[in-house]
Amino acid sequence: MEVRIEESWKKVLQPEFDKEYFRKLVDFIHQEYRTHTVFPPGSKIFAAFDATPFDAVKVVILGQDPYHDYNQANGLCFSVNEGVPFPPSLLNIFKEIKDDIGTEIPPNGDLSRWARQGVLLLNATLTVRAHCAGSHQGQGWETFTDNVIHDLATNRENLVFMLWGAYAIKKGAFIDRSKHLVLTSPHPSPLSAHRGFFGNHHFSKANAYLTAHGKQPIIW
């Protein structure tokens, strides 16, 4: 199947595109976009891959669903377009960065500046129906993104995986801890951030690890 995605990812993921589950997923997604309002815009479904080629990945941050309100989802997990108010989880991420490394909270929540530095901002499910959280779960996206993580964990070395919350931690449970740095904590949601997301120091730990392995740290 022909999928419009960044070329290095296309080479890695072509076996997935040719599988039956992915064909069914594509049929489902096409029908959803025809009959409902779906986020992100179709051109942004693979934005995380387009912004961060396979060999450029240094850090993986794993989200669950895209934002499901208007003008929020832009294809990068936790990210919103410039001018959109910060969702609570994103604000808590910025608060932890400030407490951890001193970087001031930025004027906008567009995380493409991270993606360009090698941070793959990957949602487990890449699409969602408007105002219906979880509406595209169980259709095949999770299988696809499991394989994305597997390809990175197997074929790359010394990556940093940031897994926040039980869902992300379970999804990344197979990653070889002797080959990569796997950072886990509660989710940055207001419901759980005070149970250990705040104070996790993941951003300084990630940069220390990258530096120790001869890679440029991320300007968070």
C-alpha positions as CSV (number, residue, x, y, z in Angstrom):
1,M,0.0,0.0,0.0
2,E,1.2,3.5,-0.8
3,V,1.4,5.8,2.2
4,R,2.5,9.4,2.2
5,I,5.1,9.5,5.0
6,E,8.7,10.6,5.3
7,E,11.0,8.4,3.1
8,S,13.2,6.9,5.8
9,W,10.1,5.9,7.8
10,K,8.5,4.5,4.6
11,K,11.4,2.1,4.2
12,V,11.2,0.9,7.8
13,L,7.4,0.7,8.0
14,Q,6.5,-0.7,4.5
15,P,6.0,-4.2,5.9
16,E,3.3,-2.8,8.1
17,F,1.6,-0.9,5.3
18,D,1.3,-4.2,3.3
19,K,-0.4,-6.1,6.2
20,E,-4.2,-6.8,6.2
21,Y,-4.8,-5.0,9.6
22,F,-3.3,-1.8,8.1
23,R,-5.5,-2.0,5.0
24,K,-8.6,-2.4,7.2
25,L,-7.4,0.5,9.4
26,V,-7.0,2.7,6.3
27,D,-10.5,1.8,5.1
28,F,-11.9,2.7,8.6
29,I,-10.0,6.0,8.7
30,H,-11.2,7.0,5.2
31,Q,-14.8,6.4,6.2
32,E,-14.4,8.3,9.4
33,Y,-13.0,11.4,7.7
34,R,-15.8,11.2,5.1
35,T,-18.6,11.0,7.7
36,H,-17.3,12.7,10.9
37,T,-15.0,15.5,12.0
38,V,-11.7,13.8,12.8
39,F,-8.5,15.2,14.2
40,P,-5.8,15.9,13.3
41,P,-6.3,17.1,9.8
42,G,-5.6,14.3,7.3
43,S,-2.3,15.9,6.2
44,K,-1.0,15.8,9.8
45,I,-1.7,12.2,10.6
46,F,2.0,11.3,10.1
47,A,3.4,14.6,11.2
48,A,5.5,13.1,14.0
49,F,7.3,10.9,11.4
50,D,7.6,13.7,8.8
51,A,9.2,16.0,11.4
52,T,11.7,13.4,12.8
53,P,13.2,10.9,10.3
54,F,14.1,7.4,11.6
55,D,17.8,8.0,11.9
56,A,17.3,11.4,13.6
57,V,15.3,10.1,16.5
58,K,17.0,10.6,19.9
59,V,14.1,10.7,22.3
60,V,10.6,9.1,22.1
61,I,7.7,10.6,24.0
62,L,4.7,8.4,24.0
63,G,1.1,9.8,24.2
64,Q,-2.2,8.0,23.9
65,D,-4.8,9.8,21.8
66,P,-4.7,13.1,19.8
67,Y,-6.5,16.0,21.4
68,H,-10.2,15.8,20.3
69,D,-11.2,19.5,20.3
70,Y,-11.0,22.0,17.4
71,N,-7.7,23.4,16.4
72,Q,-5.7,21.4,19.0
73,A,-4.3,18.2,17.5
74,N,-1.4,18.8,15.1
75,G,0.0,15.2,14.8
76,L,2.6,15.6,17.6
77,C,1.6,14.1,21.0
78,F,1.0,16.7,23.7
79,S,1.6,19.5,21.2
80,V,-0.9,22.2,20.1
81,N,-0.7,24.9,17.4
82,E,0.6,28.3,18.1
83,G,-2.1,30.5,19.6
84,V,-4.0,27.6,21.1
85,P,-4.2,27.6,25.0
86,F,-2.1,25.0,26.7
87,P,-4.0,21.8,27.6
88,P,-3.4,21.0,31.3
89,S,-1.0,18.1,30.6
90,L,1.1,20.2,28.4
91,L,1.2,23.0,30.9
92,N,2.4,20.5,33.5
93,I,5.1,19.3,31.2
94,F,6.4,22.9,30.9
95,K,6.2,23.4,34.6
96,E,8.4,20.3,35.2
97,I,10.9,21.5,32.6
98,K,11.2,24.8,34.4
99,D,11.6,23.1,37.8
100,D,14.0,20.6,36.3
101,I,16.3,22.7,34.1
102,G,15.2,26.2,34.5
103,T,13.8,26.8,31.1
104,E,10.9,29.4,31.2
105,I,7.5,28.3,30.0
106,P,7.3,29.1,26.3
107,P,4.8,31.5,24.6
108,N,3.2,28.7,22.6
109,G,2.7,24.9,22.8
110,D,3.9,24.0,19.4
111,L,6.4,21.2,20.1
112,S,7.7,21.0,16.5
113,R,10.8,22.7,17.8
114,W,11.5,19.5,19.8
115,A,10.6,17.3,16.8
116,R,13.2,19.0,14.7
117,Q,15.8,18.2,17.3
118,G,15.1,14.5,17.3
119,V,12.2,14.0,19.7
120,L,9.6,11.7,18.2
121,L,6.2,12.8,19.6
122,L,4.2,9.6,19.1
123,N,0.6,9.0,20.0
124,A,-0.4,5.4,20.3
125,T,-3.5,6.2,18.3
126,L,-3.0,8.7,15.5
127,T,-6.5,9.9,14.9
128,V,-9.7,10.6,16.9
129,R,-13.3,11.6,16.3
130,A,-14.1,15.1,17.4
131,H,-15.1,15.3,21.1
132,C,-15.0,11.5,21.4
133,A,-11.8,10.5,23.4
134,G,-10.6,7.0,22.5
135,S,-13.0,6.7,19.5
136,H,-10.3,5.3,17.2
137,Q,-8.7,2.9,19.6
138,G,-8.8,-0.8,18.8
139,Q,-8.9,-0.2,15.1
140,G,-5.2,-1.1,14.4
141,W,-3.3,2.1,15.3
142,E,-1.9,0.5,18.4
143,T,-0.5,-2.5,16.4
144,F,1.1,0.0,14.1
145,T,2.7,2.1,16.8
146,D,3.8,-1.0,18.7
147,N,5.8,-1.9,15.6
148,V,7.2,1.7,15.4
149,I,8.5,1.4,18.9
150,H,9.9,-2.1,18.2
151,D,11.7,-0.9,15.1
152,L,13.3,1.9,17.0
153,A,14.2,-0.2,20.0
154,T,15.7,-3.0,17.9
155,N,17.5,-1.1,15.2
156,R,18.7,2.0,17.0
157,E,20.9,2.3,20.1
158,N,21.0,4.7,23.1
159,L,17.6,6.3,22.6
160,V,15.6,7.8,25.5
161,F,12.0,6.6,25.9
162,M,9.8,8.8,28.1
163,L,6.8,6.7,29.2
164,W,4.3,8.7,31.3
165,G,1.4,6.8,32.9
166,A,0.4,3.2,33.0
167,Y,-0.7,3.0,29.4
168,A,2.6,4.2,28.0
169,I,4.7,2.2,30.5
170,K,2.9,-1.0,29.5
171,K,3.3,-0.2,25.8
172,G,7.1,0.2,26.2
173,A,7.6,-2.7,28.7
174,F,9.5,-4.8,26.1
175,I,12.2,-2.2,25.5
176,D,15.8,-3.4,26.3
177,R,16.9,-1.3,29.3
178,S,20.5,-2.2,28.7
179,K,20.4,-0.7,25.2
180,H,18.2,2.4,25.9
181,L,17.3,4.7,28.7
182,V,13.7,4.2,29.7
183,L,12.2,6.9,31.9
184,T,8.9,6.2,33.6
185,S,6.6,8.2,35.8
186,P,2.9,9.0,36.3
187,H,1.2,11.0,33.6
188,P,1.4,14.8,33.5
189,S,-2.4,15.0,33.7
190,P,-3.7,17.1,36.6
191,L,-5.2,13.9,37.9
192,S,-1.8,12.2,38.4
193,A,1.0,14.8,38.0
194,H,1.4,15.3,41.7
195,R,1.9,11.6,42.2
196,G,5.3,11.6,40.7
197,F,5.4,13.4,37.3
198,F,6.4,16.6,39.1
199,G,10.0,16.0,40.2
200,N,10.7,13.2,37.8
201,H,13.7,15.2,36.3
202,H,13.2,13.3,33.0
203,F,14.4,16.3,30.9
204,S,17.7,16.7,32.6
205,K,18.2,12.9,32.8
206,A,17.5,12.6,29.1
207,N,20.1,15.3,28.2
208,A,22.7,13.8,30.5
209,Y,22.2,10.4,28.8
210,L,22.4,11.9,25.3
211,T,25.5,13.8,26.2
212,A,27.2,10.7,27.7
213,H,26.6,8.9,24.4
214,G,28.0,11.6,22.2
215,K,24.7,13.2,21.1
216,Q,23.5,16.7,21.2
217,P,21.2,17.4,24.1
218,I,17.7,18.7,23.5
219,I,16.9,22.4,23.9
220,W,13.7,21.9,25.9
